[in-house]
Amino acid sequence: MSTRPSSLPPLHVVPPPAASPRPTKIRVEGVRMVFPGDGQPMTVLNDVHLELRAGEIICIVGPSGCGKSTLLNILGGFIRPTHGQVLIDGAPVQGPDPRRIFVFQESSVFPWLTVEENIGFGLERLPRAERRERVEHYVEIVGLQGFERSYPHQLSGGMKQRLEFARALAVQPDVLFLDESFGALDSITRLKMRQELLRIWSVEPKTIICVTHDIDEAVQLSDRVVVMGARPARVQRIVDIHLPRPRDLSDPRYLALRDSILDEIGIAHAI
Ligand SMILES: Nc1ncnc2c1ncn2[C@@H]1O[C@H](COP(=O)(O)OP(=O)(O)OP(=O)(O)O)[C@@H](O)[C@H]1O
């Protein structure tokens, strides 16, 4: 089964972010996170400061267990930091908000609902006609035309992931959080999904914040890569990726940026 119907628009070439300075969307101010731990409290994040701009794609990378998902959950309002605060559009984050949506792995779609029912799930408050229109729009945005009445088990992994995106986008959030969202996909589908994400972003730009273990993915997707240090983590370095999109993965500048991030987190890239 094809994961990319030929009717999809081509991947747009988006100018590098330096061409258009963007306003601040999310400000992380001195965030510290201490979990109770087993007997002894565990400091996971310490004095994290960060400024994320509207409409940019940011990937957060760092050693396993350094607190990347914890930071994402704090940004999304699911966890309150022990100290410090997060401001979105200038207002402190007090909890989850439908304007800020997590995109999960493809396995989190509802298996008992069809594609269109999955996408329409969060839209009950809308009048019927508007809801149908919204569902149709996002079926088209993610290229699932012809599969509206299919159930998730009838879709490929990449299609299920696109359904997950459609479900998240249908509530029209302004921020998307991706926590290893492509982690369950095979490597070819993963590559395609990165292109899909960029295509969707070029049609409907959102502020996108991803946590990933995949440095290639981070460099391919991001306007900036945030490198976290070891636990208790703080921001170790922010790498600007001033490369035009779509990115040539064999471009020496791309490879140099990737290798410098690998160096930063202490992973040898030459074997
Ligand atoms: N709710 C919690 N209560 C106690 N400890 C927690 C909680 N959530 C996370 N931790 C701990 O915080 C640390 C950081 O976890 P987190 O999942 O944020 O790291 P990560 O960088 O995303 O890890 P990975 O790269 O392996 O996915 C881990 O040691 C984890 O066990």
The ligand as a Tripos MOL2 file, in Angstrom:
@<TRIPOS>MOLECULE
LIG
   31    33     1     0     0
SMALL
NO_CHARGES

@<TRIPOS>ATOM
      1 N1          7.1720   11.3180   36.9790 N.pl3     1 LIG1
      2 C1          8.4230   10.9630   37.3110 C.ar      1 LIG1
      3 N2          8.7240   10.6100   38.5650 N.ar      1 LIG1
      4 C2          9.9840   10.2780   38.9140 C.ar      1 LIG1
      5 N3         11.0130   10.2660   38.0330 N.ar      1 LIG1
      6 C3         10.7610   10.6090   36.7620 C.ar      1 LIG1
      7 C4          9.4640   10.9740   36.3260 C.ar      1 LIG1
      8 N4          9.5180   11.2690   35.0010 N.ar      1 LIG1
      9 C5         10.8030   11.0920   34.6290 C.ar      1 LIG1
     10 N5         11.5400   10.6890   35.6780 N.ar      1 LIG1
     11 C6         12.9670   10.4370   35.6710 C.3       1 LIG1
     12 O1         13.6110   11.5700   35.1310 O.3       1 LIG1
     13 C7         14.7330   11.1910   34.3380 C.3       1 LIG1
     14 C8         14.6180   11.8390   32.9750 C.3       1 LIG1
     15 O2         13.5610   11.2160   32.2640 O.3       1 LIG1
     16 P1         13.1320   11.7000   30.8230 P.3       1 LIG1
     17 O3         12.1710   10.6940   30.2840 O.co2     1 LIG1
     18 O4         12.6890   13.1070   30.8740 O.co2     1 LIG1
     19 O5         14.5120   11.6350   30.0530 O.3       1 LIG1
     20 P2         14.8080   11.6080   28.4930 P.3       1 LIG1
     21 O6         15.9980   12.4640   28.2640 O.co2     1 LIG1
     22 O7         13.5830   11.9430   27.7130 O.co2     1 LIG1
     23 O8         15.1790   10.0680   28.3250 O.3       1 LIG1
     24 P3         15.2790    9.1560   27.0080 P.3       1 LIG1
     25 O9         16.1920    9.8770   26.0630 O.co2     1 LIG1
     26 O10        15.8890    7.8990   27.5100 O.co2     1 LIG1
     27 O11        13.8990    8.9840   26.4740 O.co2     1 LIG1
     28 C9         14.7440    9.6570   34.3010 C.3       1 LIG1
     29 O12        15.6970    9.1850   35.2230 O.3       1 LIG1
     30 C10        13.3460    9.2850   34.7290 C.3       1 LIG1
     31 O13        13.3480    8.0630   35.4260 O.3       1 LIG1
@<TRIPOS>BOND
     1     1     2 1
     2     2     3 ar
     3     2     7 ar
     4     3     4 ar
     5     4     5 ar
     6     5     6 ar
     7     6     7 ar
     8     6    10 ar
     9     7     8 ar
    10     8     9 ar
    11     9    10 ar
    12    10    11 1
    13    11    12 1
    14    11    30 1
    15    12    13 1
    16    13    14 1
    17    13    28 1
    18    14    15 1
    19    15    16 1
    20    16    17 2
    21    16    18 1
    22    16    19 1
    23    19    20 1
    24    20    21 2
    25    20    22 1
    26    20    23 1
    27    23    24 1
    28    24    25 2
    29    24    26 1
    30    24    27 1
    31    28    29 1
    32    28    30 1
    33    30    31 1
@<TRIPOS>SUBSTRUCTURE
     1 LIG1         1 GROUP 0 **** ****
